């Protein structure tokens, strides 16, 4: 525990916290623009050039809105719920290696806050805790729409968590380690060594359950505007709602980083592209995929989600694990 | 030094959370405190360098307590306080105090007589995920498989009990059809 180590870790935490809070704001702008172009609209255009300052305007609005707690709500739980979502989203990032190692003035920096040897499990587990945010928010609000949103949260967590676990089990069996750095180094041989070629089924399953984990559109049943007003977030406004929002976007980035590192070669050099830029390209491709899916797919119903997770995805994941095991033994 | 601070922080937090679980009359407070307490317990595993067990503690209890919330949602109005029926406070304190003392005796006596030894100590160069796997699939293979069979039995019986009307979907039915069936 040298002083340099402590300072380095605190610096990394501050950078991750600041960067991804800002990126969450910027991602809302990108989302609006991408959705608008896909629907042949212009999107935000008035605030700043091409509407780029819309992010700032939204931020000012969120911060200065009245802080409001409904009378029938359970106040402590109501206040703590958004914090859980935002905090766990950033805690999950602690075990993700974002970039390859680099040196500044002879001091080697590892761009990972804490390299624990069960990194992958840790990230998945902590992200699952994030679902307590919507659950507690819905149950503490004292509102029927919120309660329905909370009930749907339980349904969603219990459905997708099994699929997430089983889908990453197959790549972990191939690599033989739960550390994300080991998984990344396993694929260092170039594009042909990427795990997506040996585990295509696991990749698709992981993406689908990742969409469910971040409440993105096909599985956006927690705050389905057309059915339950705004679900768990009905009674929230201002910065409390903003924290749910930051948590959701930070989770999107976490899932994108995980998918890039586990299946698409992580931060290894890609042909002539250096590793740090390669992983950024992959991550932003996945973010774009999130938005693309939102524009292209309708919502599913809760019972369809359960049907999909338990009757389709889970058997496929189990079969995938068994086949991987047989291939490994041979 | 840092380990001691972390240990006492987690110890105080865990005890405080479980006190809320027992003392609170609001189901929502109790369950949130239960979830928090379970997660704080994982801190002890991390302090002992048992990373794998710590993460498993988090993952398992996230899902388990979440299922508890679902039951609470069905049976209580979680924003109101629950009225408890206590015949006498003395009985409650006596019984809970006795069981607490029993638990303490059970766990402290082997420590005092110094008969706690690691039967399968950690080996060098083997991570804790691997060593758990090795012990689980050699020494404790039979209990492991028996536990798996018990879980399978529980799962199948759960499905059997819930599956009486599984082939028809309630969501797809029009309300009138459901009402007709209820009249029958």
Interface residues (C-beta under 8 A of the other chain):
Chain A: X1 X72 X73 X74 X76 X77 X80 X116 X117 X118 X121 X122 X124 X125 X126 X128 X129 X131 X132 X135 X136 X139 X140 X142 X147 X150 X151 X154 X157 X158 X161 X165 X177 X178 X301 X303
Chain B: X2 X26 X28 X29 X32 X35 X39 X51 X52 X55 X56 X58 X59 X62 X63 X66 X67 X69 X70 X73 X78 X79 X127 X128 X129 X169 X171
